[in-house]
């Protein structure tokens, strides 16, 4: 197993730091793009949810960073997560 290089570790720390100060969707999308570049991921969707006391999602917020809209619509129509 290969470890992270010094430059990769620094980039990861910068992303973590940016996450703690993220205040806008625009900035979030910039951070998501940096994560995608680091992971060499082609498409990214983020979901965040807030659970109530019965562990059922009270709300789910989706941010589609780079998936085609038709693909996301198909997943929603099939009720996929």
C-alpha contacts under 8 A as a table, 3 or more apart, distances in Angstrom:
res1	aa1	res2	aa2	distance
4	X	8	X	5.76
4	X	9	X	6.14
5	X	8	X	5.09
5	X	9	X	6.18
6	X	9	X	5.12
6	X	10	X	6.18
7	X	10	X	5.07
7	X	11	X	6.14
8	X	11	X	5.05
8	X	12	X	6.13
8	X	38	X	7.94
9	X	12	X	5.02
9	X	13	X	6.18
10	X	13	X	5.08
10	X	14	X	6.15
11	X	14	X	5.04
11	X	15	X	6.26
12	X	15	X	5.09
12	X	16	X	6.25
13	X	16	X	5.04
13	X	17	X	6.10
14	X	17	X	5.04
14	X	18	X	6.05
15	X	18	X	4.98
15	X	19	X	6.19
15	X	31	X	6.56
15	X	34	X	7.43
15	X	35	X	7.45
16	X	19	X	5.13
16	X	20	X	6.64
17	X	20	X	5.34
17	X	21	X	6.84
18	X	21	X	5.30
18	X	22	X	6.01
18	X	31	X	7.16
19	X	22	X	5.15
19	X	28	X	7.73
19	X	31	X	7.37
22	X	27	X	6.17
22	X	28	X	6.25
23	X	27	X	7.01
23	X	28	X	7.69
24	X	27	X	5.28
24	X	28	X	6.23
25	X	28	X	4.85
25	X	29	X	6.14
26	X	29	X	5.18
26	X	30	X	6.46
27	X	30	X	5.03
27	X	31	X	6.30
28	X	31	X	5.07
28	X	32	X	6.06
29	X	32	X	4.91
29	X	33	X	6.11
29	X	65	X	6.53
30	X	33	X	5.14
30	X	34	X	6.39
31	X	34	X	5.04
31	X	35	X	6.27
32	X	35	X	5.00
32	X	36	X	6.10
32	X	44	X	7.75
32	X	65	X	7.20
33	X	36	X	4.93
33	X	37	X	6.12
33	X	65	X	7.73
34	X	37	X	5.06
34	X	38	X	6.15
35	X	38	X	5.04
35	X	39	X	6.11
36	X	39	X	5.15
36	X	40	X	5.61
36	X	41	X	4.88
36	X	42	X	7.06
36	X	43	X	7.59
36	X	44	X	7.02
37	X	40	X	4.85
37	X	41	X	6.51
38	X	41	X	7.82
41	X	44	X	7.12
42	X	66	X	7.66
43	X	65	X	7.24
43	X	66	X	5.01
43	X	67	X	5.25
44	X	64	X	6.72
44	X	65	X	5.39
44	X	66	X	5.49
44	X	67	X	6.34
45	X	62	X	7.14
45	X	63	X	5.85
45	X	64	X	4.59
45	X	65	X	5.52
45	X	66	X	7.03
45	X	67	X	6.96
46	X	62	X	5.79
46	X	63	X	5.21
46	X	64	X	6.50
46	X	65	X	7.50
47	X	60	X	6.73
47	X	61	X	5.65
47	X	62	X	4.58
47	X	63	X	6.46
48	X	60	X	5.69
48	X	61	X	5.26
48	X	62	X	6.60
49	X	57	X	6.15
49	X	58	X	7.30
49	X	59	X	5.51
49	X	60	X	4.25
49	X	61	X	6.19
50	X	57	X	5.70
50	X	58	X	5.57
50	X	59	X	5.37
50	X	60	X	6.58
51	X	54	X	7.60
51	X	55	X	5.40
51	X	56	X	5.55
51	X	57	X	4.38
51	X	58	X	5.17
51	X	59	X	7.17
52	X	55	X	5.56
52	X	56	X	5.95
52	X	57	X	6.41
52	X	58	X	5.67
53	X	56	X	7.47
57	X	60	X	6.74
64	X	67	X	6.27
67	X	71	X	6.76
67	X	72	X	6.85
68	X	71	X	5.36
68	X	72	X	6.63
69	X	72	X	5.17
69	X	73	X	6.11
70	X	73	X	5.05
70	X	74	X	6.16
71	X	74	X	5.13
71	X	75	X	6.38
72	X	75	X	5.11
72	X	76	X	6.21
73	X	76	X	5.07
73	X	77	X	6.09
74	X	77	X	5.12
74	X	78	X	6.25
75	X	78	X	5.19
75	X	79	X	6.05
75	X	80	X	5.13
75	X	81	X	7.38
76	X	79	X	4.86
76	X	80	X	6.06
76	X	81	X	7.92
77	X	80	X	7.79
